[in-house]
Amino acid sequence: MQLSALLAHLAFAAGLAVLSAIAVRLMIAFPILDQPNARSAHTQPTPRGGGVGVVLAFVAGMLVLYLTANFARIAERPFLGVIAAALAIAGVALADDMRSLSARFRLLAQCAAALVAVAMGLVVTQLAMPWGGILQLGWLAPVVTLVWIVSCTNAVNFMDGLDGLVGGTLLIVSAALCAIAAWQGGWFVYAAALFLAAGFAGFLPFNLHPARIFMGDVGSQFAGFMMAVLGIAAARFDQQQLSFVIVPLLMFGLLFDAGFTLARRALMGARLTEGHRTHLYQLAQRSGMGVRAVAAMHWGFAAFNALMVVAFLTIPSPYKAVAGLPALALQIAWLAYVMRLMQRAGIGWR
């Protein structure tokens, strides 16, 4: 990419960040208030719905891309499908921020949006198995894709419970994905990740502790959905779709916490749709670790995982299967550290 083009893209992204910030500022001025309860980390009523800024920045960027760009577009049907599904899930999530929709309705909306993406051709058709070659998914491909999109959407939503944690993490993830996509020549993923990064850059200053506004479901569900879709698009970086691992690895800190917590609560017989404060990041904060420190820890996870993605893309194929082990080891070390904090503070898993 030429330097002049890069500077033009960054200038456009800066404009989208300003648009995001203006939208967030308006959401603060005309707030949808989040009232604190027993499961909240905040103690004062705080506006939510700041993710509107991220959505607007992304949609504006995609609209300009659709109308003007030639080299960064994917086929028109999937392109329009991504936009329609993203707007649909953002609309339902904003309604949820305003009037608290049922968990069943939210899940149905997420599944419907995922089905739109699948119907438009965004499908994972094969998986690289560690030391086992390539697994062709066949008729299971749409099912696996649907599970991935819905799981990623909810994982990001579940993790958005502490000032700056998800916003900062996804800013780093989006920026890293943008750079990696440019390196790999995946120009649609490059542009989409750039627009997401711009949206989070405009939102994050208002969400740092003590937060003036929360992202809300409109931001977290939209961001989780888009990262899942971009993960599928990134799989096209190579013929064997080994690159599907890029986005899950970048987001591994968020996915590990969400997955571990869900599995642990299921084994304990807890009601999975019930609100709680037992994610690892919540337990760390409740055990005395500062909000800024917990958020910064997850930002560090994202930066470390970006390095692991670079390693994954550069090491010989026989060793790619172990590229994710350092990321897993880091999360296990984090789990052990949180458990130690909990023991000192006398806090249990419930």
N, C-alpha and C positions, 0 to 999 in steps of 0.2 A: 504494500500500500504506500502511495506517495505521501510525503509529509504534508503537502497542501491539503490532500483529501482528509488525512487524519485530523488536522487542525480544524477543518470545516465541520467534521463530524463532532468533535469535542465542543465547538462553538454551538452547534445545534443542540447537543446534549445539555449544555449550560442553559440554553433557553428553555428546554423542557424542565430542568430542575427549578427554574424560576416559576414556571407555570405550576408545578407541583407545590412549591412553597406558597404561592398565592392561594391555591385551593385549600391547602391546610390551614392557612391563616383565616380564611373565610369560615372553615369548619369550627375554628376556635371562637370566632365572633358570633356565630349562630350555631351553638353547640347541640349535639346529641349527648346528653350527660350519662356517664357511666357511674352509677351509684355503688359505693363500696359495700362489700358484704364479707362474710366470714372467710370466703375463699380468695379475696382480693389482696394484692400486695400494696394497694394504695388506701389512704384513709380519708381523702377528700373527694367529693364529686368531681370528675374529670371528663372533659369532652372526649368522645371517641369518633371514629369514622375518618381519621386522618389519612387512611389508605385511599380515599377519594383522589388525593393528589397524585399518588402512584398510578392509579388507573387512568386518570386524565392525561398524564405525561406519556404513558405507554400508548394509549389509543391515538393521541395526537401524532406521536412519532410514527406509528404504524400507518396512519392515514397518509402522512407525507410520503412514507416509503412506498405505499401502494400506488400513489398518484404520480410519483416522479422517478423512482429508482428502477433500473433495469437489471443490474447485476446481483442485487441482494434479495430478489423476490423468489419465492417458491411458486409452484403451480397455483393458479388462481383459486381453484376449489379449496385446497387445504388452507390457503391464506385467508380466505373469507371465513372458512370454518373456524379457524383459531380466533379471529376477531369476534365472531358471533358468540362462540362458546364463552370467551373471556368476559364479554359484556353481560351475558346472561348470568354467569356465576357472580359477577360483581353486583349486579342489580339485586339478586336474591339476598346476597350477603349484606348489602346496605339496608334492605328491608328488615333483615334480622337485627342489625344494629339499632334500628328504630323501634321495633316492636317485639323482638324476641320470638322468632319462629320456632317450631318444634324441631327436635333433633332429627326426627324421621323425615320431615319435609326438607331440611337442609341436605340430608344425605341423598334424597331423591333428586334434588336439584344438581348436586355434584355429579351424580351418576349420569343425569341427562346431558350435562355439559361435556362429560368425558365421552359419552356416546357420540356426540356431535363431532368431537375431534377424531374419534375412531372412524366414523362414517366418512369423514373427509380424507381419510388415507393416512393419518398419523398413527401408525401401528408398529410396535416392536415385533419383528418377525422371527428373530433368533436371538439366543443368548450365548455368550461365551462362558463355558463352565470351567472352573479351575481344574487344570490338568485333564480335562475331559473333552476337549474339542468344542465344536459349535453345536448347540442344541437347536434344531429347527422346531419352532413352536407350532407350526401348522394351524389347525383349527383353534388351538388355544391362544393364538396371538392376540385376538381382540380381548379375550378374558384377562390375560396377563397385563395388557395395556390399560384396561379399565381399572384393574386393581391398583396398578402403579399410580395412575393419575389421582384416583380418589384417596389413596393412602398418603401421597405426598401433599395433597391439598389439606387433609386433616392434620397431618404432622405439623405443618407450619402453623396452622390455626391453633393447635394445642400448645405450641411453644411460645405463642405471643402473649406472655403474661408478666413480663418484666420490662421496665423502661429501657429502651434502646437495644434489647437483646436481638430480637428478630430483625428489626430495621437495619441495624448495623451489620449483622451477619449476612443478610441478603444483599446489602450494598456491596460487600466484599465478594460474595459469591457471584453476583451479576457482573461486577467489574472483571473478575477473574475469568468468567465464562466468555465475556466479550473479547478479552485478550487472547484466550485459547482458541476461540472460533476464528479470529483473524489469522492466527498462526496456521490453523488447519485449512483455511480457505472456506469456512462455512459462513458465508456472508449474511444469510438470513438470521442465523443464530447470533452472529456478531451484532447486527442492527437491533434485534429484539432485546438482547441482553444489555446493550447500551441504553436503550430507552428505559428499561427497568432500573438500571443503575442511576440514571438521571432522576427518575421518580423518587427513589429512596434517598438520593442526595438532597432533594428538596424537602423531604419529610423528616429525616433523621434529626436535624437540629431542634425541632419542636418536641421530639420524643425522648431526648436524653434526660437522664434523671436530674432533678425531678421533672417528669414529663408534663408538658402543657397539653398534650393530646395523645390519645392512644390510636394505634392503627385501626383497630376494629376488625370485624369479620370481613368487611368490604376490602380491606387491604391484605389481611393474612390469607383468606381463602383464594383471592385473586392471584396473589403472589405464588402460593403453593401450586395452584393449577398451572400457571404459566411456566414455572420452573419444571414441572412434570412434563409439560408439552415440549419445552425446549430440550429436555433430556432425551426425548424420543427423536427430535430433529437432529440432535447432536450425534445420535447413533449412526447417522448417515455419513459421518466423517470418514469412515472406512468401510470397505466392502463386507467385512465380517461382523459389523456392528459392535465391535469391541468397545467403541466409544460411547455406548449407552452408559457405561460406568462413570462417565465424567461428572454428570450432575449429581447422582447419588453420592459420589465420593466428595464433591465440593460441599454438599449439604449434610455430610455424615454426622456432624455434631448434633444437629437438630433431629435427624432421623433416628439416631441411636437413643437419645433421651426419650423421644416419643414412643419408639418401639419397645424399649426396655420397660417403660412405665406401663404401657398397655399390657404387656405380657405379665408383669408382676401383679398388676391389679386383677387380671383375669385369674391367675393362680390363687390369689387371696380371696376370690369369690366376690370382689367388689362389683358394683353396678357400673359398667363401662361408660354409660351415657351421663353419669352423675358428675357434677363439677367437683374438683378436688384441688389440693395444693401439695401434691406429692411427686411432681416431676423433679428430676434431679436438680434442675436450676432453682426450683422453688424451695427444695429442702436445703440447698446450700445457702440461700438467702435467709431462710428461717433459722438456720443454725448459726447465723452471725456474720456471714460473708456479705460484704457491701453490695448493693445493687450494681454500682458501676463496675465492681470487680467481677461479678458473675457475668455481666454483659461482655466485658472485655475478654474474659476467658473464652466465650463463644466466638468472639471476633478472631481470637488467636487460633481457635480450632479451624475456622474457615480459611485463614491465611496458610496454616500448616497443610490443610487438605489440598489447597491450590498447588502447593509444591509437590504433593503426592501425585496430582493429576499430571503435572509436567513430567515427573518421573515415569508414570505409567505410559505416557505417549512416547517416551524416548528410549526406554529399555527394550531389549530384545523380547520377542513374543513369548518364549518359554518362561520368562520371569514376570510377565504381566499379572499372572494370577496372584502373586504375593504383594502387589503394589498397594493393596488396601490394608495390609496387616499393620503397618505403622499407625494408620488412622484408628484402627480398632484398638491397638495397644494404648493409644492416647486416651480413648474413651474409657477403657477399663481402669486406667490410672485415675481418671477424673471420678469415676464411680467409687473407687477405693477412698479417694480423698474426701468425697462428700459423705461417705459412710463414717469416716473418722470424725468429721465435723458433727454429724448427727449424734454420734456416741458421746462426744464432749458436751453437746448441748442437751442431751437427754431427750432427743426427738426420735419417734418411731416412724414407721412407714405409712401410717394412716393419718 
